[in-house]
Amino acid sequence: MTAGGASASVALSMSLAGCLGGTDDSQWETDDSLAVASATQYSAPNCNCCEQYASYLDDHLETDLDVTVPDDIAAVKREYGVPVQLGSCHTLELDGYVVEGHVPVEAVATLFDEEPSIDGIALPEMPAGSPGMPGEQSDPFTIYAIDGDGGEYEVFTVL
């Protein structure tokens, strides 16, 4: 394991402790429906908030969500080009786009409406009040566009 991989694993382990407890995703309810042909969520092991997010997302998909728990979630993130700085507990693949973390469906719908030439979007870490996470949102969520090579990223939207 590389030094960067080790620090990412430690950060992920520490942040997973914050996903215990119930969530109230009512603030993120929307009529947006995602017409995707394929949807796969790669979840961290023993992560309740990954399950909560999958349930939230599944309510907005026009297809079935496949949820899997890989042996090495960090390898999945590397495969999809998710920069370590933008990492969270789960990674989604939706019709060729990568969606990292607890991204509200509103931002995912914007991604599919606009179809920008990026590889995906990410909401880093596991912010309180985001879909699948307990607590209340205290600051706007900055969602980043990612280019898929693990390098550059820029702001996609702020919610």
N, C-alpha and C positions, 0 to 999 in steps of 0.2 A: 504494500500500500504506500502511495506517495505521501509526502508531508501534507500536501494540499488535500488529499483524500482523507488523511487522518483528521485534519482540522475540520473538514466538512462533516465527518462522522461524529466528532465530538459536539459540534454545533447542532447537528440534527438531533442527537441524543438529548442534549440539554433542552432544545426547543420542544421536543415531544412531550416533555413533562407538562408543558403548558396546554396540552390539548385534552386534558382530563376534564370531565364534567359535561353537562348538557349544553346545547346550543340553541339559539333562537335566530333562525334564518329568515324570519318574517320581514325584516328590513330589506332583504335581498330578493323577495318574491317579485316576479315579473311575468308578463304574458309572453316574453320572448321564448321562442321555441327554436331549437337548433336542429336544422335538417341536415344531419351528417349521416354518411353511409357507414362509417366505422368509428367506434369510440372505445378506447382502452385506457384504463387507469392503472398505473404501476404504483402500488402503495408500499409505504414503509411497513415492516413487520410490527405487530402489536400496537398499531396506531389507531386509536378510536376516532380521531378527527378525520383521518382518511376515509373511514367508513361513513362518517357524517357528510363529508363533501360528496362522496359518491352518491349517496341518497339524494342530496340536493341537486346535483347535476342530472341524475337519472330522471328527475321530475321534469326536466326541460329538454330532454332529448327525444327525437322522433325515431330513435333506434335503441337497441339494447346496449347498455354499458357493460363491457367486459372488465372485470376487476381482477388483477393478479398481484401477488406478492412475490417479487423476484428475490433470489438469494442475495443479490448485490444491487441495491437501489442506486448506489453511486455509479455503477457501470451503466445503468439505463440512462441516467442523466448525462453522462459522458457521450453515450451513443447518440442522444438527441441534441448534443451541443449546448446544454444548459450551463451557463457560467456558474461557478461555485458561489459567487456573490449573489446570485439570483435564486439559489436553491431553496426548496421547501421540502415537505415530507412526501409529496407524491407528484408524479409526472403523468400527464395525459397525452395521448395521441388522438387527435380528431381530424380525420380526413387529410392527413399529411402535415397538419400544424401541431406543434408541441405547445401545451399549456401547462405551466409549472405553478403548482401551489393552489391556494384557496381563492382563485380568480372568480369574481362575480360573473354570472351568466351574461349580464349586460355587456361586459367587456369582451367576452367570447363572441357574442352576437355581433358586436362591432367589427371584430376581426373577420368574421365570415361575410358581413355585409360589404366591407371595404376591400377585402382580399388584397392586402398589401403584400409586397414582395419581401416578406420576412419569413423566418422559420417558425416563429411563435411568439408567445407572450408569457410573462411571469410576474407573479406577486411574491416577492421574496419573503422568506421566513414564514411565520404563521401568525399574522397579526390578529389581535383580539377583535372580535366582532366581524371578522370576515366569514364568508359561508363555511360552515362546518366547525368554526372556532367559537368557544364561549367568550363572554365579555362584551363590552361595548366598543365600537369604533371610536378612537380618541383623536385620530389624525386622518387626513385624506389618504387613501391608498394609491400609491404610485405604481402603476403597472407598466412594465418595461417590454419593449420589443426586443427580440433576440435574433441574431443572425445564424445561429445553429453551429457555429464553429467554436463556441465557448469563449469567444473574444469580446467583440463590441456589443454594446446594447445602448438603447436610448429610450426615452419616455414614450410610451404608446398612448396612455391616457391616465387621468387622475380621477378617482371616484370618491 
